[in-house]
Amino acid sequence: MFVKSFSKYNKTTKQRYTIYSLCESYRIDGHVRHRSMICFGKLEELDTEVQIKQLGKRVEEMIKHGSDTLGFDIVDEKVEELAAHFYNEIKRKKRYDISDREHEWETVDMSSLKNNDARELGGEWLCKQAFDQLKIGDFLRGDGWSEENISLACTHIVSRAVYPASELKTASYIKENSAICELTGFDRGNVGKDRLYAISHKLYAVKDQLEQYLSRQTNELFDLEDKIILYDLTNTYFEGQMKGSKLAKFGRSKEKRRDARLIVLAVVINREGFLKYSNIFEGNMSDSKTLKIVIKALSKQTSFTDRKPIVVMDAGIATDDNVEMLKHEGYDYMCVSRSNLKDYRADTDSDPVVIKDKKNQPIELLKVRCQDNDDNYLWVKSHAKALKENSMNGLLSQRFEEGIQTINAALNKKGGTKKLDRVHQRIGRLKQKYPSVHKYYHIIVSDDKNGVATQVRCEHKKGQDLGKKAGIYFLRTSLDGEDEKTLWLIYNIIREVESTFRVLKSDLDLRPIYHKTDDASMAHLHLGLLAYWLVSTIRYQLKQKGYCSDWREIRRIMNTQKCVTTNITNINDQVLSVRKCTEPTSKKKEIYDLMGYKYVPFYRKKSVVLPAEIFENDST
């Protein structure tokens, strides 16, 4: 079936207009003919040709599978309402042989009942609806992509979100486990690792445009303003030598993989957790050198209101040069001070404030001023952090003292280190190992006149309390006029970056990278970021409704929903084949309801296989 347009002319108004009909093609005497099922009229209620095509497809689905069937694509309310109206008209006028599907009675052989082709559906259906909600297909369609490539792109992105793996394993998952192709309409038999590789590279070719589109789309969809943006970096390592790579370099690995080459991923997100900008740098790029590159691209990815957003970053990025650059570009900023302030005084207009963290632990806040610059500082003392640091300092102090005792014991052992210069070398290495605690000790080395050490011991410096500064740190900001609690809340939004990296590296499997070329590695990382768009869209809407859970838990809940084919033979020896989705459990319904998504993509697909005809051979 298809929608056909007819041009009409009104002799009274002397105007031309277009009407639409739903037509069915059939063949008679070797010639193709068209039959009009029903006239849609002018369809002034619909705005675009895409909606008109959706209407025709939706009515066809209702005719073939019943009015209770849900469409594969998310259809807007106008299309759904019109489809129901025209379906009822077709049924009332008996323009098509539509049986009463409320009760279909069959006499069947129960011993022939078989279930097969059970496939994962819940996670795929949730992510497919998020894909459609973000209108990624519309963007790709506007960029000139074919419907086949759009379907394959959707298949790959959704599969990455629910089953993060290599292209080879993803192809096996799609063919053997997942129902994603039934949702996207892509031919499952054409899925292979090479086609998945190709579509990943094709998606990476439109990275910047797609990223900007999704940034604007989420802002409009959820009515967001980028008043605060968060910037941070992470790195991931390669399982391979990557000798010819221009990006993979040895550097400081956050996973302690000093043997592996790295690549640096920089992201900018807003306070709601949506990506604003991403970039990939060489593995040996220092954190502080990337900010200027990113700031230049921010104006395209963010929606500024009356002023530029506040940039929140950690201490590793907040060098003096970067702070000056932000001031010059007109950005406000918030960060942890890279060094503890010494010459500071309490702000005369500020009083100490005590707030509680999530674990009901007290945190003391006080605005202070520093003589070295005009920035505003917030003195923070966390009792929970102090307990942790005191515990760590106590352990480090114990190990430092044990190290001194070991050096001293070697002086009385045969073959032990006794020469004075060698003893001082050992002490130097011990100080290097425990830089945070050795400054609180006096180390006394006694020796004879022959340059041989006789005793090594350590004493606590008088007036130096190891736990005096525990739990204290300073927040540095250009903001003026905000109270202590507001400043504290602004900075704590940086935890959203930590959550983003957790999802990307663990839930979406961006670590490690097994690809052997830079192009393949970039496409691999970009595909993970596209999958993160779906995940962040889902999690944001759930968090807004009070449902807070990590992606792995959401994926676990959704993956128990399947679609399955049931085959059974009736009294006429016909094989009835019914494909249905399992009913969602209460937990899944809760997620669907909070998101405003549909429970299932379809309720039932039925087909009948006629018995094979048997021809008797003439025995004569």
TATA-V107590 format. One record per residue. N is the residue number from 1. D_CENTER is the distance of its C-alpha to the mean C-alpha in Angstrom with 2 decimals. Layout:
N|D_CENTER  N|D_CENTER
This chain:
1|38.63  2|37.78  3|38.26  4|41.28  5|42.28  6|45.91  7|47.40  8|50.05  9|52.68  10|54.11  11|57.77  12|58.15  13|55.28  14|55.37  15|51.60  16|49.44  17|46.46  18|44.24  19|44.00  20|41.76  21|42.63  22|40.87  23|42.78  24|43.20  25|44.62  26|47.27  27|49.88  28|53.62  29|56.39  30|53.93  31|52.69  32|49.34  33|49.71  34|47.46  35|47.92  36|46.60  37|44.98  38|44.68  39|44.74  40|41.68  41|43.69  42|42.38  43|38.92  44|39.00  45|36.35  46|33.69  47|32.53  48|31.22  49|32.30  50|28.89  51|29.62  52|33.10  53|31.87  54|29.46  55|32.52  56|34.55  57|31.93  58|31.44  59|35.22  60|35.57  61|33.02  62|35.05  63|38.29  64|37.26  65|35.18  66|36.31  67|35.43  68|33.15  69|30.80  70|27.39  71|26.36  72|23.76  73|22.30  74|21.55  75|24.95  76|25.72  77|28.45  78|31.21  79|30.84  80|30.72  81|33.82  82|35.76  83|34.92  84|36.31  85|39.41  86|40.22  87|39.63  88|42.15  89|44.54  90|44.42  91|45.08  92|47.89  93|49.60  94|49.18  95|47.89  96|46.00  97|46.85  98|44.31  99|45.26  100|44.73  101|41.50  102|41.83  103|44.15  104|44.36  105|46.89  106|47.31  107|49.64  108|47.70  109|48.36  110|46.11  111|46.72  112|44.94  113|41.64  114|38.74  115|34.96  116|32.96  117|29.80  118|27.53  119|23.87  120|20.41  121|19.49  122|17.69  123|14.05  124|14.71  125|16.41  126|13.81  127|11.11  128|14.08  129|15.04  130|11.74  131|12.25  132|15.78  133|15.11  134|13.35  135|16.37  136|14.85  137|17.96  138|20.23  139|19.04  140|19.63  141|22.86  142|23.98  143|23.44  144|25.91  145|23.86  146|25.72  147|24.70  148|24.62  149|22.11  150|19.88  151|20.10  152|19.39  153|16.31  154|14.97  155|16.14  156|14.42  157|10.90  158|11.20  159|12.88  160|10.27  161|7.84  162|11.02  163|12.97  164|11.55  165|14.88  166|17.18  167|18.42  168|21.61  169|20.20  170|17.81  171|21.00  172|22.84  173|20.26  174|20.37  175|24.16  176|24.98  177|22.48  178|20.23  179|21.36  180|18.70  181|21.56  182|23.48  183|20.81  184|20.37  185|24.04  186|23.66  187|26.50  188|25.37  189|28.36  190|27.14  191|23.88  192|24.30  193|22.62  194|24.37  195|23.12  196|19.50  197|20.15  198|21.79  199|19.12  200|16.51  201|19.09  202|19.81  203|16.26  204|16.35  205|19.71  206|18.33  207|15.40  208|16.96  209|18.13  210|14.98  211|13.00  212|15.92  213|16.12  214|12.62  215|13.34  216|16.64  217|15.57  218|13.34  219|16.20  220|18.73  221|17.08  222|16.68  223|19.53  224|17.86  225|19.64  226|18.33  227|20.99  228|19.12  229|16.70  230|15.49  231|15.92  232|15.50  233|15.50  234|14.92  235|16.40  236|16.17  237|19.35  238|21.01  239|23.00  240|25.84  241|28.31  242|26.83  243|30.25  244|30.11  245|26.74  246|26.75  247|23.37  248|23.53  249|25.75  250|26.85  251|25.69  252|24.77  253|22.23  254|20.20  255|20.48  256|24.25  257|24.37  258|27.29  259|28.31  260|25.29  261|24.42  262|21.26  263|18.94  264|17.43  265|14.02  266|14.36  267|11.87  268|13.04  269|11.24  270|13.29  271|14.32  272|12.14  273|8.88  274|8.37  275|8.71  276|12.42  277|13.26  278|12.58  279|15.43  280|16.63  281|19.89  282|22.53  283|22.27  284|25.26  285|24.19  286|24.77  287|22.29  288|24.89  289|25.60  290|22.24  291|22.24  292|24.92  293|23.21  294|20.05  295|22.21  296|24.05  297|21.05  298|19.77  299|22.24  300|20.77  301|17.21  302|18.25  303|20.61  304|23.44  305|25.86  306|29.19  307|27.96  308|25.29  309|22.38  310|22.72  311|21.07  312|20.10  313|20.08  314|21.31  315|24.83  316|24.14  317|23.38  318|25.94  319|29.06  320|32.07  321|31.70  322|28.12  323|29.28  324|32.19  325|30.05  326|27.88  327|31.16  328|32.54  329|29.60  330|29.91  331|26.74  332|26.99  333|25.30  334|24.77  335|24.62  336|26.34  337|29.76  338|30.09  339|33.53  340|35.32  341|37.65  342|41.35  343|43.25  344|41.66  345|43.09  346|41.96  347|41.50  348|44.64  349|42.80  350|40.31  351|40.79  352|38.89  353|36.16  354|34.94  355|31.71  356|30.00  357|26.59  358|24.58  359|27.02  360|29.95  361|30.91  362|32.79  363|31.60  364|34.28  365|33.62  366|36.18  367|36.26  368|38.20  369|39.59  370|39.98  371|42.98  372|41.22  373|39.06  374|38.46  375|34.90  376|34.32  377|33.47  378|32.42  379|34.03  380|31.87  381|33.24  382|31.12  383|33.34  384|30.63  385|29.79  386|33.57  387|34.09  388|31.46  389|32.91  390|36.45  391|35.64  392|34.18  393|37.05  394|39.53  395|38.28  396|38.23  397|41.71  398|43.00  399|41.80  400|43.24  401|46.57  402|46.59  403|46.10  404|49.12  405|51.11  406|50.30  407|51.54  408|54.64  409|55.32  410|55.32  411|58.30  412|60.54  413|59.35  414|61.02  415|58.94  416|56.66  417|55.59  418|58.47  419|58.91  420|57.99  421|55.77  422|53.84  423|53.42  424|52.02  425|49.55  426|48.33  427|48.05  428|46.08  429|43.58  430|43.29  431|42.63  432|39.93  433|38.27  434|38.45  435|38.14  436|37.23  437|40.34  438|43.17  439|43.94  440|45.21  441|47.89  442|51.26  443|51.86  444|55.58  445|56.98  446|60.70  447|62.64  448|66.21  449|68.09  450|67.18  451|63.46  452|62.43  453|60.10  454|61.66  455|59.06  456|55.44  457|54.21  458|51.79  459|52.20  460|49.94  461|50.52  462|52.34  463|50.44  464|47.08  465|44.86  466|41.83  467|40.07  468|41.19  469|38.05  470|35.65  471|32.68  472|33.51  473|31.39  474|31.33  475|28.79  476|29.72  477|29.17  478|30.80  479|30.49  480|33.91  481|34.98  482|32.00  483|33.01  484|31.99  485|29.67  486|27.76  487|27.37  488|26.14  489|23.51  490|22.29  491|21.94  492|20.19  493|17.21  494|16.36  495|15.15  496|11.92  497|11.37  498|12.24  499|9.71  500|6.89  501|8.87  502|9.47  503|6.17  504|6.12  505|9.85  506|10.70  507|8.58  508|7.40  509|10.83  510|10.90  511|14.09  512|16.79  513|17.38  514|20.28  515|20.87  516|24.21  517|23.94  518|22.14  519|21.32  520|19.77  521|17.75  522|16.42  523|15.58  524|13.84  525|11.58  526|11.02  527|10.18  528|7.35  529|6.14  530|7.10  531|5.45  532|1.88  533|4.87  534|6.11  535|4.39  536|4.97  537|8.08  538|9.20  539|9.00  540|10.60  541|13.32  542|14.03  543|14.41  544|16.69  545|18.82  546|19.07  547|16.98  548|15.07  549|13.59  550|10.92  551|8.75  552|11.51  553|14.13  554|12.87  555|12.66  556|16.11  557|17.59  558|16.67  559|17.77  560|21.35  561|21.81  562|23.54  563|25.72  564|29.11  565|32.30  566|35.62  567|38.86  568|42.32  569|45.78  570|47.93  571|51.72  572|52.02  573|50.39  574|47.35  575|43.92  576|41.61  577|37.95  578|35.45  579|31.66  580|29.90  581|26.65  582|27.03  583|27.16  584|24.07  585|24.88  586|25.09  587|21.74  588|20.03  589|22.21  590|21.17  591|17.46  592|18.63  593|21.11  594|18.87  595|16.57  596|19.76  597|18.89  598|21.59  599|22.38  600|23.14  601|23.14  602|26.85  603|29.50  604|31.94  605|33.03  606|36.62  607|38.77  608|42.30  609|43.72  610|47.49  611|49.79  612|51.03  613|54.50  614|57.24  615|60.16  616|63.41  617|65.21  618|68.85  619|70.75  620|73.88
